[in-house]
Amino acid sequence: MDSATSAIQSLCQNVGRVITGKEASIRLVVTAMLARGHVLMEDLPGVGKTMLSRTLARSISCSFRRIQCTPDLLPVDITGYVDPRTREFIPGPVFAQIVLADELNRATPRTQSALLEAMGEGQVTVEGVSRALPDPFLVLATQNPIEHRGVNDLPEAQLDRFSVQLSLGYPEREDEIRLLGSRAEHDPLERLEPVMDDGQFLDLIRQTVQVRMEPSLFGYIVDLIRATRVSSLLATGASPRCALQWMRLAQASALMQGRGYVIPDDVKALAIPVLAHRVFPASYPAESMSMTEWKRRCVKQIVAEVRLPEN
């Protein structure tokens, strides 16, 4: 357990050499990957979403592809296609271990849905033939929260495939100064060395599922999920898929902290990144508050009303 935690800490620190001042976001992305989850990053342009994805891939020697989503992007541009002349399958960019789907909400609903099977099943089906994706496999998708023209909101089925949502946000002043200094002469990513290979990371994933979780914590997760379904604050609640992903994320969080068992705080600390993008409020926020912030406040209030397990 100690060696696993040390390896995870080394990974987070390695990513932090390039992504300055965003330790909590780095840990959340690594947690999601240990839990075989996917990440939705809702943020403004230029805050480091692409760099975070590339740095993570470099740190664990994984293949990386970036998909720039546009209205004319087709499903085959993501999954690949069968060449009509040779009948050979030409794999698309989704056949990488870490895939960045940039501005996913600019793609059409049909193209967005091309990622559903990949994210849920770890495979894609083209012309009736299913092909397995590489392992580990992580989708990091981005969307700009202030764009309203030329975008297609992600449907509930797509949002539910993302284990967590996060926002990097603008850096603090000192972190931004460090950012400029670190890139004054060279790009730090160019000199970044891996701290493990994909096989070693898969071993960490296997250790994640071995982290012990008491039945009382299963009940706590279910109580939190059910509370979102009956709350007067929300029009829609969370799904059983959310509960399953939350369980695995809690195990990954415990492993990152050097424990072979989950505690209630592991579950509670993940509530907002796990739930906020999956629920929809029953009322709209005041003009001074964004919908994202309003959802987070609703989730926070619901979590506060659910009783912690006694043991």
N, C-alpha and C positions, 0 to 999 in steps of 0.2 A: 504493500500500500504506500509506504514512504517513497519508494522508487518511482511509482506512478505519479504521485503528487509532485515530486521533484521534477519529473519530465514535463509535466503540464506547466509548472511554474517557469521552467526554462523556455517553453514554447511561448508563453504569454510575454515574458521579458524580451524575447527575440523580436516578436511583433512590435513591442513597445519601443524598440530602437528606431523604428521607422514612423510609427503612429504615436506621436507624443501627446501625453496628457489625456489619454482615453483608455485608461486601464480597465475601468468597469465595462466598457463596450467590448474590449478585447476579450475579457473573461467571459462575457455573455455569448459571444460568437463561438469561442472554443467550447463552452458548455453545450451549446446547441449541436456542434459537430460531434462531440462525444456521445450525445444522445441520438445521433443519426437524424437530426432535425435540420430545418432550413430557416433562413433568416430574412426578414423583410426590413429594409432600412428606409425609413421615411425621413428625408432630409433635403436640405438645400444643396444646390450644386457647389462643388469645389471644397467640400469639407473632409474628403479623404476616403470616400466609400470604395472607389476603385483601388486605391493604394492599399487599403486594409485587406481587400480580397487577394491581391497579388502577393502581399507580404505573407499572409497566412499560407498560401500555396507554396511559396519559396521556402518557408520555414519547415514544412513537413515533406518537401520534395514531391509535391503533387502537381499533376497537370492542371493548367488553368486556361479557360477560354472566356472571353467577354462577348456578350450579345448586346448590340445596341438596338433596342426595340424602337421601331418606327411603324407608322400606320400601314406601310406597304410590306412589312415583314410577313412572310408566309410560314405556316407550321413546318414545312419541309426545310426551311432555313434554320430551324432549331433542331429537328430530329434527324435530318438527313433524308436520303431518297435512294431509290433503286434506279440505276442507270438503265434507260430503256434499250440501249444497244447491247451492252455487255451483261445486263442483269446483275451487275455487281452493286452491292450496297455501299453508298458513299456516306459515311457517318457525318452528322452535323455537330455543331459546337457543344451540344449537350453531352457528348461522349468525352467529357473531361471530368476530373475528380472534383474540381471546384469551378463552378460556373457562375459568372456574374451576369444577371439579366438586368441591364441598365435601363431605367425608365420603363419598367414593365407595363405601366398603365398607359403608355403610348401605343402599345400593340393592340390589335383588334381582339375581341373576346375569343374568336376562333384560334388565333395564334397563342393567346394566353393559355388556352386550354391544352395546348401541345405540351406544356410543362406538367400538367396534372398527373399523368401516368408516371412520368419520370420521377417526380417528387414523392408520390405515394407508393410506387412499386419498385423503384430502382431499375426500371426498364422502359423501353419505348417499343411500340408496335408499328411497323411500316409494312403495308401491303400484306397484312395478316401474319407477319413473322415478328415475334417478340425477341428483342435483343437486350441483354443485360448491360447495364451501365457500369463503369468502373467503381471500385470500392476502395476507400470511402468516397461518398458522393455528397456534395453540399451545393445547394443553390442559394446564392445571396442575390436578392432582387431589390432594386431601388425604385422609389417613386418620389416625385417632388410634391410636397404637400400644398404648395401655393399655386400650382398649375391647374387651370380649369378648362382651357381650350385645347382641343385636339387630344384629349385623354379619355380613357375608358376605365371607369372604376373597377377594381378587382372584385369579382363576385365572391359571395360567402364561401363557396366550395374552394376557390383558389386561396382565399385568406386563411382558411382552416388548415391548409397544407403547411403553412409557415408556423414553426414551433414558437418563435419569438419575433417581436418587433422591437427595433431600437432606433434611436436618433443620435448620431454622433454630436451634432451641434457645433457651433463655433468654438474654437479653442480659447482658453484663458489667455490674457496678455502675455504672461511669461512663457507659456507653452508656444505661443505663436512666434515669439522672439527666438526660442530654441529651434523652432521649425525652420526659420530663415537661416539661422546659423548652421544647422546641420546640412543644408543644401547649398551653401554659398559656393562650395568648390566641387561637389559631386553629389550624385543621387545615392543616399544611403542604401537603397534597395539593391543597387548594383553590387555592393560589397557584402551583402547579407548572406550568411552561410546557414544552411539547414541545421536544425538541432535534432532532427530525427527523420526517418523515412516513413513512407506510407504504411509499411508493414508494422513498424513500431507503434504508429498511431492506431492501427486496427487492434493491436493488443490492448491499448488503453480503452478502446471501445468495449472490448470483451470484459475488461475489469470493471467497467461502469455497470454492466448488468448484474454483476456479482455483489454490488453494494446492497447491504441488508436494509429492508424497509418493513416496519411493523404494520400489522393490519390496521391499527388505529390511524396510521397516516394515509392508508388507502381510503379510509372513511373520511378523513379530513379533506382530501382532494375532492372526493365525490360531493361532500357537503358544500364546498366552495363552488363547484360546478353547478350543482342544483340551485344554489342561492342566486346565481346569475339568471336562471330560468324563471324564477318566481319574483324577482325584485321589481318593484314599481319603477325603479330608475331606468330599467332596460326594456327595450322592445323585443330583443332577441338575446338568448343566452348561449352558453358554450356547449360543445358537442362531446360525446364519449371519446372521440379521437383526441380532443384537447386533454382529457383526463389521462389518457395513455401517454401522450407526449410529456405532460407535466410530471408524471411519475418518473420517466426516464431522465428528464432534466434535473429533477431533485437528486437522483442518484449521481448524476455527473457533477452537480454542485458539491455534494458531500465528498466525492473523490478528490475534487480540486482542493478541498480544504483539509485533506489528509485523514478523512474518516471513512471507515468501512460500513457506516450506517447513516441513515437519513434522520434528521431531526425536524421538528415542525418549522423552524426558521428557514430551512432549506426550501420548503414548499412555499411559505409565506413570502419570502423575498423575491420569488419568481412570478408572483401574481400579476403584476402590471404588464411586464413584457409578454407573458403567456396569454393573458385575457383581453387586454385593451383593444387589439386589432380584430378580435373575434366577436365582440358584442356591439350592439347598436343602441344608443340611448333612446328612451321613450320621449324625450323632449330635446330641443336644440339649446345649445349654450348661449350665454349672453354674447353680444357682439365683440366684447373685449377678450373672449376666450376661443381658442380653436377647438374643432371637434375632437382632435386627438387628445388635447388636455382635458376636455370634458369627460371623455371616456375613461381616462386614467383616474379622474376624481371619483367617478361612479364606481369603478372597480375597487379603489381604495376604501370607499365607504362600505361596500358590500363585504369585503374581507374583514374589516373591523367588526362587523356584526356576527361573523361566524365564529363559534367557540373553538378554541384550540383543543386538541386531544389531551386527555389528562396524563397519559403515559405513552 
